[in-house]
Amino acid sequence: MAGPHPTDMEIETQFNQLTIETTLSMKNAVLVYSEDFAQIQNNMPRIAERASFVFELIKAYKLFEKLQIKQPQTITPNDLAIFHSKDYIKSILHAENESITNGDEFTLGYDCPVFDNVYSFASSAVSGTLTAVDSLLQGETMVAINWCGGWHHAQRDMASGYCYFNDIVIGIIKLHEKFRRVLYIDLDLHHGDGVQNAFYYTDKVLTVSFHKYCSGFYPGTGSVKEIGEGSGEYFSINIPFKDGLDDDTMVSVVNYILPGLYEKYRPDAVVVQCGVDGLAHDPMDSFNLTGNAYIHTINMVINWKLPLLILGGGGYDTPNTAKVWTRVTALACGVCLNEDIPDHIQFIHYGPDFTLTISPSYRTNYNLKNNYLTYLMTEIQLLIEDMGKRVENCNTVV
């Protein structure tokens, strides 16, 4: 991170070759899965059948043979209460169809619809994440995956953005039973506001969010100026992008930021929310990523050789979401996949090319205009330096 700030052109061209290098962990990666789990997760209207698409493609590539498959553990409302308020948990527990009476109090409705078995859906996502976390705490693996997790908007006592329970926050709290410092990286198109808010006043979690940020875009937070407060000052880092973000730009920024963050913070464990609603052709129609930027980023994190929790998130083009998450799963297994999609029950949905390739669309990358990247990287570099000083002071005191 030392030296003069790079120009926009230098940032854009320095890392324009995506080199994917896989690292095998000594113990097979864990994937949380059961058929019942997938069916419960298919119930969410916004992402109906997505879980089955993801798991069936992973199976089609025979990756289950390379994974430890863990069935989600049973949890109780007490497991949710390590973060959420009891009244809020009860409101979800008793929600049935549209008959809930106190929905407005907990913002159930508009972008958090009440549907059949909403509590089972939301709580099972948490159970999946806690199962993955437990495998890390027990030393059973270095990489644990719950593609049905990643609900980063849910607040302590409020549903938001299709997120009912914040499995990420609950998972991080559990990780702290063994790991002192946790680095949270959010790759979703939308800012990870619920996770940031939960840890805004502590230095025990460094939250880093790469997302779209502009007036009127949900959730409206994620400015580069949001840096944490109190003991958490400098431990919330936001990388707000404009429309049209492509692989080259994303990879260059990731390469410029994450190594410095890792060196300064020295985390004991890492959590990655791998929402892929920034893909080209996603209905969100904002970024222009093809999947390679996600693979590059997670490959970098895997090579840190720290306990790693990988979670899902946004992604509303279901076949493309399954493609990227299957590639990430293969990366965690140290397996190189054939580009051609194997024949399986959802094969017809991957036409017309029937490959893992996701082609970019033709759209303007507004991040390259008006020296925006230079401004953004300057702000982030200063923030990382300040964060590093805080970490050094904490180490000195300890």
Residue, then its C-alpha position, 0 to 999 in steps of 0.5 A: m500500500a506504500g508509494p504514490h497513489p496509482t492513476d485510474m489507468e494504472i488501477e485498470t490495467q495493473f491486474n487485468q489478467l485474472t490468474i486463478e490459482t487454487t490451494l488445497s486445504m489438508k481437510n476437505a471443505v464442508l458444504v451444508y446440505s440436505e434435501d429437506f434443507a434445500q426444499i425449505q430454502n426453495n420456499m422464498p418467493r424472491i429466490a424460488e428454486r434457487a437452492s436446488f439449482v445450486f446444489e444440483l449443479i454442484k452434484a452434477y460436477k461430482l463435487f459432493e465426492k470432494l466435500q464433507i457434507k453436513q446436514p444443518q443442525t437443529i436450532t432454537p429461538n435461543d440461538l437467534a437471540i444471541f443477536h435478535s430481540k425476543d419480541y422480533i423472533k416471536s413475530i417471525l415465529h408466529a407469522e402465518n400468511e398475511s395474518i400477522t398483526n404487528g408486521d409494521e412494527f418489525t417492517l414485515g411486508y413490503d420487501c420482507p413478505v410474510f409467506d408460508n413457513v417464513y420462520s422455517f425458511a429464515s431460521s434454517a438459513v441460520s442453522g446452516t451457517l451455525t453448522a458451517v461455523d461449528s465445523l470451523l470451531q471444531g477444526e474439521t475444515m479450513v473452508a465451510i460453505n452455506w450457500c443458503g446463508g448471507w442475509h446481511h440486511a436483517q437488523r436486531d429487531m427489524a426485517s429488511g431487504y428480504c432478510y429476516f434473521n442475520d445469520i452472518v452476525i450470529g455466525i460471527i458472534k459464534l466464531h468469536e468463541k475461538f477467533r479473536r479478530v474476524l474479517y468480514i468481506d461482503l461482495d453483494l451488489h447491496h451494502g451489508d448494512g445489517v452486519q456493519n451496524a452490528f459491529y460498528y462500535t467494535d474493533k473485533v470485527l473488520t467489515v469490508s463491503f464492495h457494493k453499489y452506492c448512489s442516491g435512491f439505491y437500497p439500502g442507502t448506506g455504504s458511503v466511504k465516510e462510514i468508518g465506525e465509531g468509538s472502539g470501532e472507528y476505522f474498522s468499517i471500510n466501504i468501497p462504493f462503486k458506480d454502475g457498470l463495474d466490470d471484472d478488470t476494475m473489481v479485480s484491480v481494486v481488490n488487489y489494491i485493497l485486500p492485501g493491505l487490509y490483511e497485513k494491517y488487521r491480521p485476522d484470525a478468521v474470515v467470513v465472505q458473503c458472496g452475493v452475485d447480484g452484480l453479475a451481468h444480466d442479473p435483474m438488478d441491472s447494475f454491475n457488469l461482472t462475469g464471475n471471474a472477479y468473485i473467483h479471484t477474490i475468494n481465491m486470494v482469501i483461500n490462499w491466506k490459509l485462515p479458517l474461512l466461512i463462505l456464504g451466499g447472498g443476492g443473485y436473481d439470475t438463478p442459472n448464473t448464480a448456480k454457475v458462480w457458486t459452483r465454481v467457488t465450491a470447486l475452488a474450495c475443493g481445489v478442482c478445475l471444472n470443465e466449462d461444459i455444463p454436465d447433463h442433469i435435471q436442470f440442464i435445459h436452463y443453461g442454454p443456449d451455450f450450456t457452459l459456465t461462461i457468463s459474458p459481459s454486456y455492453r454498458t458504460n463503466y462509470n467508475l472510470k469517469n472523472n478520476y473516481l477510482t483515484y479518489l476512492m483508492t486515496e480515501i481507502q488507503l488513508l483509512i487502512e493506514d489509520m486502522g493499522k495504527r489502531v491495531e498496533n496500539c491495541n497490540t501494544v496495550v495487550 
